[in-house]
Amino acid sequence: MVDSVLRWEYDDPTRGDGGICIWPDMDMKCKRRNLCTVVEKVVRIAKQFFETGSYEGLTELSLRVLDPTSEGQHRTTG
């Protein structure tokens, strides 16, 4: 059974509120802003959670973008 208590949610407001189907058989949808399509970012977020066991800092990590000139280092947007 899936834990239905929401503890942390990826949020990228630049992707908008439009719905996207993530599980067609169950007609499960989410907002585009809550779906990360950058695999390396997903891996970095999962790695931090695995290493710390905490949701703390995930929002800050998710707000960073990969800088192709820095060999995998992050830079903060804004």
Secondary structure, 3 states (H helix, E strand, C coil): CCCCCCCCCCCCHHHCCCEEEEEHHHCEEEEHHHCCCCHHHHHHHHHHHHHHCCCCCHHHHHCEEECHHHCCCEEECC
